[in-house]
Amino acid sequence: MSKTLQAIRGMNDILPAQTPTWRYLERTFADLLDGYGYHEIRLPMLEFTELFARGIGEGTDVVDKEMYTFLDRNEESLTLRPEGTAGCVRAVLEHGLTGGGQVQKLWYTGPMFRYEKPQKGRYRQFHQIGVEVFNLPGPDIDAELIVLTARLWRALGVQDAVALQLNSLGSSEARAAYRDALVAYLEARFDQLDEDSQRRLTSNPLRILDSKNAQTQALLADAPTLADYLDPESRAHFEGLKARLDAAGIAYEINPKLVRGLDYYGRTVFEWVTDKLGAQGTVCAGGRYDGLVSQFGGKPTPGVGFAMGVERLVLLLETLGQVPESLGKAPQVYVCTFGEAAELAALTLSEQLRESLSGLRLWLNSGAGSFKSQFKKADKSGARYALILGDDELAAQVVGLKPLREEGDQQRVAWADLPAVLVNCLEDVKQTQANH
Ligand code: HAM
């Protein structure tokens, strides 16, 4: 026997029982962003490898260890996108969307790919909803991004389970000076560092700050801090952001060790974290990347954004019991047919009803079956009414209309009267213009 085929580790099917929650999340987010004036952009999943190597940075875990990279048939090195920012910057540049200082407020959603060790909340194919804003240098837009995520948490009912962490990484010069000071401090204590941090000391020393190793963390207690190296402009920018968050009533914690794992950030960085999901508790993360567009060959263009992990948000909704009931839409009407002629007539009648009633969710029984089995299916579907069409009904051009969720006898309704009768008994259904 041949081996049963399986999905790739860390790449999940999202089954019909879960897709209503996904759609609810995506819809809530899209509606919210519409209200703030953000526009959707759809980007390819594959890009030239160089885009990520240059954008996210050699020496980061994502680029060095986690990318799905391969040569295509033309020997070009391509990579499945591990995140959305680099591709978005490439797209706005390529299409001139930020030329002449044009402001762009964009959002996207879709799968991202990272070869990480799968565990709860961490997958190899995962989904992000992300936002990127271009050509707005001030802290007002950083504040807007955070304020709108806070509104999303309230809309989803998870506001009490998430907390905001904030930091400023300063200018690249300030970061370079800080990096030197940190490296000097840690080099003197090299033997006490964990192995991973020893390696990072040359490749990406700032990442040592968020090491999970207790001894390394203890060493860092007396290390120089980034805040001491902030340049005056970045300090003022950070103060501006904090003042706006204070005014908007958004609580935050300053985390001087928050540095993020991607190289493009400068100034603002933030993460929304929860303690409800175990180790993978960051549900949304982002920051400012004013140097990225010029790094890709464009004119200097400020940029700021964030991305949230959809799987983690779905887990959070489930953990908190915040998935709204009745997301999966049951039909309002289930049509049972008996006999071949009735089945044919029911197909036409169902289409006419769909045409004349907007919002109607009508399921026509498929696969025939006995009276009992069709009624069982009608009941299981959650429909409010069964429509019954057999030889007798067909001859009289009527249907039997039977309530399934409340007491009540079956009534006979003429085909011509059906739209009006259904509109009367179903709140969310309207008669379309053509049939008025
Ligand atoms: P990131 O922190 O790498 O940032 O990812 C953002 C979010 O994606 C994380 O906070 C997490 O919720 C989710 N995430 C990341 N990796 C995984 C994974 N393996 N499994 C499940 N969820 C995951 C970025 O990607 C930046 N592009 C965000 C950004 C946009 N910054 C500015 N603009």
Residues whose N, C-alpha, C, O or C-beta is under 5 A from the ligand:
A	BS01	HAM	E83 G84 T85 R114 E116 G121 R122 Y123 F126 G130 V131 T282 V283 C284 A285 G286 G287 V304 G305 F306 A307 M308 G309 R312
